Amino acid sequence: MYNNYIQNGVIIAPNVLAEGDKATVKYKGLLYNSGADAVYMRMGFGSGWTNETNVKMARTQEGFEAEIPVTSTDKLNLAFKDSASNWDNNSGSNYSFNVESKYL
């Protein structure tokens, strides 16, 4: 199962990520539950967070959401912060998702 963080309020679709796809990340975690007015997602690939990017997530009726490109077969890492710089990084472990190759 790839969506191991549902209990933390982090859901990614599709359930199996592949390089070249776009993924939708939905966040209804700690920051949302603490009343955050805005949430920013930091994303990067692999242990070095290659192509590290900050993405402002859109507020929806179900939390916050953003669509991101999957540009590598390295593990996708995510962490979230609010406008007051409070972080939700899964207690320092980050939210990490395996990425498959479309071309075997």
MILUMKOL-38408 format. One record per residue: residue number from 0; chain; x, y, z of N, C-alpha, C in turn. Coordinates in steps of 0.05 Angstrom, whole numbers, plus 5000, padded with zeros to 4 digits. Layout:
BEGIN
+-----+---+--------+---------+------+---------+----------+-------+--------+---------+------+
:   k : c : n.east : n.north : n.up : ca.east : ca.north : ca.up : c.east : c.north : c.up :
+-----+---+--------+---------+------+---------+----------+-------+--------+---------+------+
: NUM : A :      X :       Y :    Z :       X :        Y :     Z :      X :       Y :    Z :
...
+-----+---+--------+---------+------+---------+----------+-------+--------+---------+------+
This chain:
BEGIN
+-----+---+--------+---------+------+---------+----------+-------+--------+---------+------+
:   k : c : n.east : n.north : n.up : ca.east : ca.north : ca.up : c.east : c.north : c.up :
+-----+---+--------+---------+------+---------+----------+-------+--------+---------+------+
:   0 : A :   5017 :    4976 : 5000 :    5000 :     5000 :  5000 :   5018 :    5025 : 5000 :
:   1 : A :   5012 :    5043 : 4982 :    5029 :     5067 :  4979 :   5019 :    5091 : 4996 :
:   2 : A :   4994 :    5091 : 5003 :    4983 :     5113 :  5019 :   4984 :    5106 : 5049 :
:   3 : A :   5009 :    5105 : 5059 :    5013 :     5097 :  5087 :   5008 :    5119 : 5107 :
:   4 : A :   5001 :    5143 : 5097 :    4999 :     5166 :  5115 :   4970 :    5177 : 5117 :
:   5 : A :   4951 :    5161 : 5110 :    4923 :     5169 :  5112 :   4916 :    5178 : 5140 :
:   6 : A :   4926 :    5163 : 5160 :    4920 :     5170 :  5188 :   4932 :    5197 : 5196 :
:   7 : A :   4952 :    5206 : 5181 :    4965 :     5233 :  5186 :   4951 :    5255 : 5169 :
:   8 : A :   4932 :    5247 : 5153 :    4918 :     5267 :  5136 :   4932 :    5273 : 5110 :
:   9 : A :   4950 :    5256 : 5101 :    4964 :     5260 :  5076 :   4957 :    5238 : 5057 :
:  10 : A :   4945 :    5245 : 5034 :    4936 :     5226 :  5014 :   4948 :    5234 : 4987 :
:  11 : A :   4958 :    5215 : 4972 :    4968 :     5221 :  4945 :   4954 :    5203 : 4925 :
:  12 : A :   4949 :    5214 : 4902 :    4936 :     5199 :  4880 :   4950 :    5206 : 4854 :
:  13 : A :   4956 :    5186 : 4837 :    4947 :     5159 :  4839 :   4962 :    5144 : 4862 :
:  14 : A :   4951 :    5122 : 4870 :    4962 :     5107 :  4892 :   4990 :    5096 : 4886 :
:  15 : A :   4996 :    5090 : 4861 :    5022 :     5082 :  4852 :   5033 :    5104 : 4833 :
:  16 : A :   5055 :    5117 : 4842 :    5066 :     5139 :  4826 :   5086 :    5128 : 4806 :
:  17 : A :   5086 :    5141 : 4783 :    5106 :     5134 :  4762 :   5118 :    5160 : 4751 :
:  18 : A :   5144 :    5159 : 4744 :    5157 :     5182 :  4733 :   5142 :    5191 : 4708 :
:  19 : A :   5139 :    5217 : 4706 :    5125 :     5228 :  4683 :   5095 :    5234 : 4688 :
:  20 : A :   5085 :    5223 : 4710 :    5057 :     5227 :  4718 :   5054 :    5254 : 4732 :
:  21 : A :   5030 :    5262 : 4736 :    5023 :     5284 :  4755 :   5009 :    5270 : 4778 :
:  22 : A :   5014 :    5280 : 4802 :    5002 :     5269 :  4826 :   4986 :    5291 : 4840 :
:  23 : A :   4965 :    5284 : 4853 :    4950 :     5302 :  4869 :   4955 :    5295 : 4898 :
:  24 : A :   4963 :    5315 : 4914 :    4968 :     5312 :  4942 :   4946 :    5326 : 4957 :
:  25 : A :   4933 :    5312 : 4976 :    4913 :     5324 :  4993 :   4923 :    5324 : 5021 :
:  26 : A :   4920 :    5346 : 5035 :    4931 :     5349 :  5062 :   4908 :    5358 : 5081 :
:  27 : A :   4904 :    5342 : 5101 :    4884 :     5349 :  5122 :   4897 :    5339 : 5148 :
:  28 : A :   4922 :    5347 : 5152 :    4937 :     5338 :  5175 :   4938 :    5357 : 5198 :
:  29 : A :   4960 :    5355 : 5213 :    4964 :     5370 :  5237 :   4961 :    5400 : 5234 :
:  30 : A :   4972 :    5412 : 5213 :    4970 :     5441 :  5209 :   4941 :    5449 : 5203 :
:  31 : A :   4928 :    5434 : 5186 :    4900 :     5440 :  5180 :   4883 :    5438 : 5205 :
:  32 : A :   4888 :    5417 : 5221 :    4872 :     5413 :  5246 :   4879 :    5434 : 5267 :
:  33 : A :   4901 :    5448 : 5264 :    4909 :     5469 :  5282 :   4899 :    5497 : 5273 :
:  34 : A :   4884 :    5497 : 5250 :    4872 :     5522 :  5240 :   4890 :    5538 : 5221 :
:  35 : A :   4909 :    5525 : 5207 :    4926 :     5539 :  5188 :   4910 :    5554 : 5167 :
:  36 : A :   4917 :    5579 : 5162 :    4904 :     5594 :  5141 :   4915 :    5588 : 5113 :
:  37 : A :   4939 :    5578 : 5113 :    4953 :     5570 :  5087 :   4972 :    5548 : 5093 :
:  38 : A :   4976 :    5530 : 5074 :    4995 :     5508 :  5076 :   5012 :    5508 : 5051 :
:  39 : A :   5038 :    5504 : 5056 :    5058 :     5502 :  5034 :   5070 :    5474 : 5036 :
:  40 : A :   5073 :    5462 : 5013 :    5084 :     5435 :  5012 :   5113 :    5437 : 5001 :
:  41 : A :   5132 :    5426 : 5015 :    5159 :     5424 :  5005 :   5162 :    5396 : 4994 :
:  42 : A :   5172 :    5394 : 4969 :    5175 :     5368 :  4956 :   5203 :    5366 : 4945 :
:  43 : A :   5213 :    5341 : 4944 :    5239 :     5336 :  4932 :   5242 :    5306 : 4928 :
:  44 : A :   5262 :    5298 : 4913 :    5266 :     5270 :  4906 :   5292 :    5259 : 4917 :
:  45 : A :   5291 :    5235 : 4927 :    5315 :     5221 :  4937 :   5324 :    5232 : 4964 :
:  46 : A :   5346 :    5220 : 4974 :    5356 :     5228 :  5001 :   5366 :    5256 : 5002 :
:  47 : A :   5374 :    5267 : 4979 :    5384 :     5295 :  4978 :   5363 :    5316 : 4971 :
:  48 : A :   5337 :    5307 : 4969 :    5315 :     5325 :  4962 :   5321 :    5340 : 4936 :
:  49 : A :   5330 :    5325 : 4915 :    5336 :     5336 :  4889 :   5311 :    5350 : 4878 :
:  50 : A :   5315 :    5372 : 4864 :    5293 :     5388 :  4852 :   5274 :    5398 : 4874 :
:  51 : A :   5285 :    5405 : 4897 :    5268 :     5415 :  4919 :   5252 :    5439 : 4911 :
:  52 : A :   5226 :    5438 : 4916 :    5207 :     5459 :  4908 :   5187 :    5463 : 4930 :
:  53 : A :   5179 :    5488 : 4934 :    5157 :     5495 :  4952 :   5132 :    5501 : 4936 :
:  54 : A :   5110 :    5490 : 4944 :    5085 :     5493 :  4929 :   5063 :    5503 : 4948 :
:  55 : A :   5050 :    5525 : 4942 :    5028 :     5534 :  4958 :   5004 :    5517 : 4951 :
:  56 : A :   4992 :    5506 : 4971 :    4969 :     5488 :  4966 :   4943 :    5504 : 4967 :
:  57 : A :   4924 :    5496 : 4951 :    4898 :     5509 :  4949 :   4880 :    5499 : 4972 :
:  58 : A :   4866 :    5517 : 4985 :    4847 :     5509 :  5005 :   4822 :    5498 : 4992 :
:  59 : A :   4812 :    5475 : 5001 :    4788 :     5464 :  4991 :   4770 :    5458 : 5015 :
:  60 : A :   4746 :    5449 : 5010 :    4728 :     5442 :  5032 :   4738 :    5418 : 5048 :
:  61 : A :   4756 :    5403 : 5036 :    4767 :     5379 :  5049 :   4796 :    5382 : 5059 :
:  62 : A :   4806 :    5407 : 5061 :    4833 :     5412 :  5070 :   4848 :    5428 : 5050 :
:  63 : A :   4872 :    5419 : 5043 :    4889 :     5433 :  5023 :   4897 :    5413 : 5002 :
:  64 : A :   4902 :    5423 : 4977 :    4907 :     5405 :  4955 :   4926 :    5418 : 4935 :
:  65 : A :   4943 :    5402 : 4922 :    4961 :     5412 :  4901 :   4967 :    5389 : 4882 :
:  66 : A :   4971 :    5397 : 4857 :    4979 :     5377 :  4836 :   5008 :    5382 : 4831 :
:  67 : A :   5024 :    5360 : 4830 :    5053 :     5363 :  4826 :   5062 :    5344 : 4804 :
:  68 : A :   5084 :    5351 : 4790 :    5095 :     5332 :  4770 :   5114 :    5312 : 4784 :
:  69 : A :   5113 :    5288 : 4775 :    5132 :     5267 :  4785 :   5154 :    5266 : 4765 :
:  70 : A :   5178 :    5277 : 4771 :    5199 :     5281 :  4752 :   5223 :    5262 : 4756 :
:  71 : A :   5221 :    5243 : 4774 :    5243 :     5225 :  4779 :   5233 :    5198 : 4789 :
:  72 : A :   5250 :    5178 : 4786 :    5243 :     5152 :  4798 :   5253 :    5149 : 4826 :
:  73 : A :   5267 :    5169 : 4836 :    5275 :     5169 :  4864 :   5251 :    5174 : 4882 :
:  74 : A :   5253 :    5166 : 4907 :    5231 :     5169 :  4926 :   5223 :    5198 : 4928 :
:  75 : A :   5196 :    5203 : 4927 :    5185 :     5230 :  4931 :   5182 :    5235 : 4960 :
:  76 : A :   5194 :    5258 : 4969 :    5192 :     5266 :  4997 :   5175 :    5291 : 4999 :
:  77 : A :   5158 :    5292 : 5020 :    5141 :     5315 :  5024 :   5142 :    5323 : 5054 :
:  78 : A :   5139 :    5349 : 5058 :    5136 :     5361 :  5085 :   5118 :    5385 : 5081 :
:  79 : A :   5105 :    5394 : 5102 :    5085 :     5415 :  5100 :   5091 :    5436 : 5122 :
:  80 : A :   5086 :    5462 : 5115 :    5088 :     5483 :  5135 :   5066 :    5503 : 5130 :
:  81 : A :   5059 :    5517 : 5152 :    5038 :     5538 :  5150 :   5051 :    5565 : 5147 :
:  82 : A :   5035 :    5586 : 5146 :    5046 :     5613 :  5142 :   5061 :    5623 : 5167 :
:  83 : A :   5058 :    5610 : 5190 :    5073 :     5618 :  5214 :   5099 :    5601 : 5217 :
:  84 : A :   5106 :    5586 : 5196 :    5129 :     5568 :  5195 :   5129 :    5545 : 5215 :
:  85 : A :   5105 :    5536 : 5222 :    5102 :     5511 :  5237 :   5102 :    5488 : 5217 :
:  86 : A :   5117 :    5467 : 5223 :    5121 :     5445 :  5204 :   5106 :    5420 : 5212 :
:  87 : A :   5098 :    5405 : 5192 :    5088 :     5378 :  5195 :   5106 :    5361 : 5177 :
:  88 : A :   5127 :    5349 : 5188 :    5145 :     5333 :  5172 :   5146 :    5304 : 5182 :
:  89 : A :   5122 :    5295 : 5192 :    5120 :     5267 :  5202 :   5140 :    5261 : 5223 :
:  90 : A :   5142 :    5279 : 5243 :    5161 :     5276 :  5266 :   5190 :    5273 : 5256 :
:  91 : A :   5197 :    5287 : 5235 :    5225 :     5287 :  5225 :   5230 :    5265 : 5205 :
:  92 : A :   5211 :    5248 : 5200 :    5215 :     5226 :  5180 :   5205 :    5233 : 5152 :
:  93 : A :   5192 :    5256 : 5149 :    5180 :     5265 :  5124 :   5159 :    5245 : 5114 :
:  94 : A :   5145 :    5253 : 5094 :    5125 :     5235 :  5081 :   5138 :    5227 : 5055 :
:  95 : A :   5144 :    5201 : 5053 :    5159 :     5191 :  5030 :   5143 :    5170 : 5014 :
:  96 : A :   5145 :    5172 : 4988 :    5129 :     5154 :  4970 :   5148 :    5143 : 4949 :
:  97 : A :   5146 :    5117 : 4944 :    5161 :     5105 :  4923 :   5151 :    5113 : 4896 :
:  98 : A :   5169 :    5115 : 4876 :    5161 :     5122 :  4849 :   5171 :    5100 : 4831 :
:  99 : A :   5153 :    5091 : 4814 :    5159 :     5070 :  4795 :   5168 :    5082 : 4768 :
: 100 : A :   5182 :    5066 : 4752 :    5190 :     5074 :  4725 :   5169 :    5064 : 4706 :
: 101 : A :   5160 :    5081 : 4687 :    5141 :     5072 :  4667 :   5155 :    5054 : 4646 :
: 102 : A :   5181 :    5057 : 4645 :    5196 :     5043 :  4624 :   5215 :    5023 : 4636 :
: 103 : A :   5207 :    4998 : 4636 :    5223 :     4977 :  4647 :   5242 :    4964 : 4628 :
+-----+---+--------+---------+------+---------+----------+-------+--------+---------+------+
